[in-house]
Every structure is written in structure tokens, then in C-alpha cells.
Amino acid sequence: MKTKAELQPIIDKIASADSPVGIDAVYVHALILDKLAGLEARLSALEASCGTSSEKSEDVY
């Protein structure tokens, strides 16, 4: 798992000073987005090795 410092670029893009949430929701969301990006990369590699392809969506962050 990446540290909060490693995810800081993502956190900076999605942070909101007005959030009333009592947990570190920004960090949690950054972790989720990072994992999804890793899964997308792995899926692309698998598709490439099988000779198939799916439509790639744009990054959300």
C-alpha cells in the first residue's frame, strides 16, 4: 500500500477544504483511485497478451 505522501498528487487534485467528513476521505479515495489505475494497467497487459482490446476510458484524475 502506498503512503499518503506518495499519493499526494492525487490528493491535491481531489481535496476539498469544505468537507464536513470526520475521516480522511480524500486519502481513502486516493487509495481507491490508485488501485483502480493499477487494475486497469494489469487488465490492459492481459488483453495485450491475449490479442484482445477493450475501449480505454479517460483518466478521472
N, CA and C atoms as an extended XYZ file, in Angstrom:
183
Properties=species:S:1:pos:R:3:atomname:S:1:resname:S:1:resid:I:1 pbc="F F F"
N         0.844       -1.171        0.000 N   MET     1
C         0.000        0.000        0.000 CA  MET     1
C         0.894        1.240        0.000 C   MET     1
N         0.530        2.214       -0.810 N   LYS     2
C         1.309        3.449       -0.880 CA  LYS     2
C         1.029        4.333        0.326 C   LYS     2
N         2.014        5.138        0.653 N   THR     3
C         1.852        6.079        1.762 CA  THR     3
C         1.052        7.293        1.301 C   THR     3
N         0.599        8.067        2.260 N   LYS     4
C        -0.138        9.286        1.941 CA  LYS     4
C         0.743       10.243        1.134 C   LYS     4
N         2.026       10.315        1.468 N   ALA     5
C         2.950       11.197        0.745 CA  ALA     5
C         3.072       10.788       -0.725 C   ALA     5
N         3.089        9.487       -0.987 N   GLU     6
C         3.190        9.006       -2.366 CA  GLU     6
C         1.936        9.332       -3.178 C   GLU     6
N         0.807        9.452       -2.497 N   LEU     7
C        -0.461        9.749       -3.161 CA  LEU     7
C        -0.802       11.237       -3.164 C   LEU     7
N         0.102       12.066       -2.647 N   GLN     8
C        -0.182       13.493       -2.508 CA  GLN     8
C        -0.615       14.168       -3.808 C   GLN     8
N        -0.035       13.854       -4.969 N   PRO     9
C        -0.518       14.494       -6.203 CA  PRO     9
C        -2.003       14.230       -6.470 C   PRO     9
N        -2.453       13.020       -6.207 N   ILE    10
C        -3.870       12.701       -6.386 CA  ILE    10
C        -4.696       13.434       -5.332 C   ILE    10
N        -4.220       13.409       -4.100 N   ILE    11
C        -4.929       14.076       -3.003 CA  ILE    11
C        -5.111       15.561       -3.303 C   ILE    11
N        -4.062       16.199       -3.825 N   ASP    12
C        -4.138       17.627       -4.141 CA  ASP    12
C        -5.218       17.922       -5.179 C   ASP    12
N        -5.424       16.994       -6.108 N   LYS    13
C        -6.417       17.205       -7.160 CA  LYS    13
C        -7.846       17.030       -6.660 C   LYS    13
N        -8.060       16.201       -5.638 N   ILE    14
C        -9.432       15.920       -5.200 CA  ILE    14
C        -9.758       16.478       -3.823 C   ILE    14
N        -8.841       17.197       -3.217 N   ALA    15
C        -9.056       17.731       -1.866 CA  ALA    15
C       -10.109       18.833       -1.851 C   ALA    15
N       -10.815       18.927       -0.725 N   SER    16
C       -11.806       19.984       -0.519 CA  SER    16
C       -11.724       20.458        0.924 C   SER    16
N       -11.401       21.717        1.108 N   ALA    17
C       -11.290       22.276        2.458 CA  ALA    17
C       -12.651       22.388        3.142 C   ALA    17
N       -13.716       22.305        2.375 N   ASP    18
C       -15.068       22.464        2.912 CA  ASP    18
C       -15.717       21.147        3.336 C   ASP    18
N       -14.996       20.049        3.289 N   SER    19
C       -15.571       18.738        3.601 CA  SER    19
C       -15.886       18.596        5.086 C   SER    19
N       -17.127       18.221        5.407 N   PRO    20
C       -17.508       18.029        6.807 CA  PRO    20
C       -17.263       16.607        7.318 C   PRO    20
N       -16.671       15.763        6.502 N   VAL    21
C       -16.491       14.353        6.846 CA  VAL    21
C       -15.462       14.202        7.966 C   VAL    21
N       -15.752       13.344        8.915 N   GLY    22
C       -14.875       13.172       10.069 CA  GLY    22
C       -13.743       12.191        9.862 C   GLY    22
N       -13.599       11.610        8.671 N   ILE    23
C       -12.493       10.697        8.367 CA  ILE    23
C       -11.651       11.311        7.261 C   ILE    23
N       -10.510       10.722        7.003 N   ASP    24
C        -9.637       11.215        5.934 CA  ASP    24
C       -10.128       10.649        4.601 C   ASP    24
N       -11.282       11.125        4.167 N   ALA    25
C       -11.920       10.610        2.960 CA  ALA    25
C       -11.073       10.838        1.713 C   ALA    25
N       -10.347       11.935        1.666 N   VAL    26
C        -9.512       12.220        0.500 CA  VAL    26
C        -8.454       11.138        0.336 C   VAL    26
N        -7.808       10.768        1.426 N   TYR    27
C        -6.786        9.722        1.373 CA  TYR    27
C        -7.396        8.399        0.935 C   TYR    27
N        -8.548        8.059        1.471 N   VAL    28
C        -9.211        6.810        1.104 CA  VAL    28
C        -9.568        6.809       -0.379 C   VAL    28
N       -10.104        7.896       -0.868 N   HIS    29
C       -10.440        7.979       -2.289 CA  HIS    29
C        -9.184        7.896       -3.157 C   HIS    29
N        -8.106        8.522       -2.731 N   ALA    30
C        -6.851        8.450       -3.485 CA  ALA    30
C        -6.347        7.016       -3.552 C   ALA    30
N        -6.453        6.289       -2.450 N   LEU    31
C        -6.052        4.883       -2.455 CA  LEU    31
C        -6.886        4.079       -3.442 C   LEU    31
N        -8.192        4.310       -3.437 N   ILE    32
C        -9.089        3.593       -4.349 CA  ILE    32
C        -8.750        3.910       -5.798 C   ILE    32
N        -8.560        5.190       -6.114 N   LEU    33
C        -8.219        5.573       -7.484 CA  LEU    33
C        -6.889        4.974       -7.917 C   LEU    33
N        -5.922        4.938       -7.010 N   ASP    34
C        -4.623        4.357       -7.321 CA  ASP    34
C        -4.759        2.863       -7.613 C   ASP    34
N        -5.543        2.163       -6.806 N   LYS    35
C        -5.756        0.728       -7.030 CA  LYS    35
C        -6.453        0.481       -8.359 C   LYS    35
N        -7.468        1.294       -8.666 N   LEU    36
C        -8.175        1.137       -9.935 CA  LEU    36
C        -7.245        1.365      -11.122 C   LEU    36
N        -6.364        2.345      -11.018 N   ALA    37
C        -5.402        2.600      -12.093 CA  ALA    37
C        -4.478        1.400      -12.274 C   ALA    37
N        -4.050        0.802      -11.160 N   GLY    38
C        -3.208       -0.394      -11.238 CA  GLY    38
C        -3.941       -1.563      -11.867 C   GLY    38
N        -5.203       -1.738      -11.511 N   LEU    39
C        -6.004       -2.815      -12.099 CA  LEU    39
C        -6.209       -2.598      -13.593 C   LEU    39
N        -6.424       -1.346      -13.987 N   GLU    40
C        -6.584       -1.039      -15.406 CA  GLU    40
C        -5.311       -1.384      -16.183 C   GLU    40
N        -4.161       -1.073      -15.611 N   ALA    41
C        -2.889       -1.391      -16.262 CA  ALA    41
C        -2.706       -2.900      -16.392 C   ALA    41
N        -3.040       -3.631      -15.341 N   ARG    42
C        -2.925       -5.092      -15.388 CA  ARG    42
C        -3.876       -5.683      -16.420 C   ARG    42
N        -5.098       -5.174      -16.486 N   LEU    43
C        -6.071       -5.656      -17.459 CA  LEU    43
C        -5.590       -5.384      -18.879 C   LEU    43
N        -5.037       -4.202      -19.102 N   SER    44
C        -4.508       -3.867      -20.426 CA  SER    44
C        -3.388       -4.815      -20.824 C   SER    44
N        -2.521       -5.149      -19.876 N   ALA    45
C        -1.429       -6.082      -20.162 CA  ALA    45
C        -1.976       -7.467      -20.493 C   ALA    45
N        -2.977       -7.910      -19.759 N   LEU    46
C        -3.592       -9.210      -20.046 CA  LEU    46
C        -4.262       -9.214      -21.413 C   LEU    46
N        -4.968       -8.139      -21.725 N   GLU    47
C        -5.617       -8.043      -23.033 CA  GLU    47
C        -4.584       -8.041      -24.153 C   GLU    47
N        -3.479       -7.359      -23.943 N   ALA    48
C        -2.426       -7.322      -24.955 CA  ALA    48
C        -1.828       -8.707      -25.170 C   ALA    48
N        -1.659       -9.462      -24.101 N   SER    49
C        -1.075      -10.799      -24.233 CA  SER    49
C        -2.044      -11.777      -24.895 C   SER    49
N        -3.339      -11.492      -24.817 N   CYS    50
C        -4.357      -12.347      -25.441 CA  CYS    50
C        -4.719      -11.861      -26.837 C   CYS    50
N        -4.211      -10.715      -27.211 N   GLY    51
C        -4.525      -10.155      -28.515 CA  GLY    51
C        -5.905       -9.523      -28.584 C   GLY    51
N        -6.479       -9.191      -27.444 N   THR    52
C        -7.781       -8.525      -27.421 CA  THR    52
C        -7.610       -7.117      -26.890 C   THR    52
N        -8.645       -6.327      -27.055 N   SER    53
C        -8.579       -4.953      -26.568 CA  SER    53
C        -9.968       -4.491      -26.195 C   SER    53
N       -10.040       -3.656      -25.183 N   SER    54
C       -11.307       -3.016      -24.830 CA  SER    54
C       -11.110       -1.519      -24.943 C   SER    54
N       -12.221       -0.803      -25.075 N   GLU    55
C       -12.138        0.651      -25.177 CA  GLU    55
C       -11.593        1.219      -23.883 C   GLU    55
N       -10.560        2.021      -23.972 N   LYS    56
C        -9.945        2.607      -22.779 CA  LYS    56
C       -10.611        3.931      -22.466 C   LYS    56
N       -11.064        4.065      -21.222 N   SER    57
C       -11.675        5.318      -20.802 CA  SER    57
C       -10.593        6.297      -20.370 C   SER    57
N       -10.962        7.569      -20.338 N   GLU    58
C       -10.012        8.592      -19.914 CA  GLU    58
C        -9.806        8.527      -18.416 C   GLU    58
N        -8.634        8.950      -17.966 N   ASP    59
C        -8.351        9.008      -16.533 CA  ASP    59
C        -9.301        9.985      -15.871 C   ASP    59
N        -9.707        9.657      -14.646 N   VAL    60
C       -10.622       10.527      -13.928 CA  VAL    60
C        -9.900       11.517      -13.034 C   VAL    60
N        -8.616       11.413      -12.933 N   TYR    61
C        -7.865       12.338      -12.090 CA  TYR    61
C        -6.660       12.835      -12.811 C   TYR    61
